Amino acid sequence: MAFMDDLKTDQRTQILVAGIVFFAIAFPVYFNFAASNVDEVQLSGPVGNYSVEGTYSYHQIASGSQYVNDGSTEDIMANSDASMDDLKGKNLVGVRATLTFTDDESQGGFGCALAQGPQDDDVSGGMDYYGLIEPSTQVSSGESVNLEWHNSSLVGTTVSNMSEADIEVQLDGMGMGEGEHMLSISVSVNTGGGAGCQTTDDGEEVSYVIELISLEYTITAVE
């Protein structure tokens, strides 16, 4: 009881107890912080030469078909929720949209035998993921538009003057990929025909498949 009485009334006792409490809290926090830093240094590994191998996989989150009028752009929204079971634990590093289409231009008239035949339309695609943008670029039927947030140039190479941790930072998707992705499809019609040959071509029917890209990789030190 005497200690409790001193704690209530004696300033020196109060200061002593406050100091003990402070160090009891501060020391474990400090040593935990120091230990975590040591782990990070050890895990980073030495700077040197490393072989980087990787395997990409693709996970469909949307597919369909959209008619796009001449001179217009249509936006397609796709959400990762459509394939969440397939995406669990995946290192998502990008998204791609594959576009397929066949020109539906039609011609008629007495002069068509001598006129320029149907011309392929210009179809462009772009991707947007929360402000991370792959600008719209022209594609041929069957080609893909890719948006990546990792350094794919490292995969399948041997890198120098880097640590294992440095490489991991460039290959990890950092939790990105979930949520909404937007595909933009634009069409510019090109027509053939000529005198005595009437052409009809209002746009293009474009089919699309949107897939998230995952990467599994291994890093091996090279002597």
MOZI-V598931 format. One record per helix or strand of 3 or more residues. SS is the DSSP state (H for helix, E for strand). FROM is the first residue (numbers start at 1). TO is the last residue. If there is no record, write none. Layout:
ss: [SS:SS]
from: [FROM:FROM]
to: [TO:TO]
//
This chain:
ss: [H:H:E:E:H:E:E:E:E:E:H:E:H:E:E:E]
from: [2:11:48:73:80:92:106:122:132:144:152:157:164:180:197:203]
to: [9:44:69:79:87:101:108:129:139:148:154:162:171:188:200:221]
//
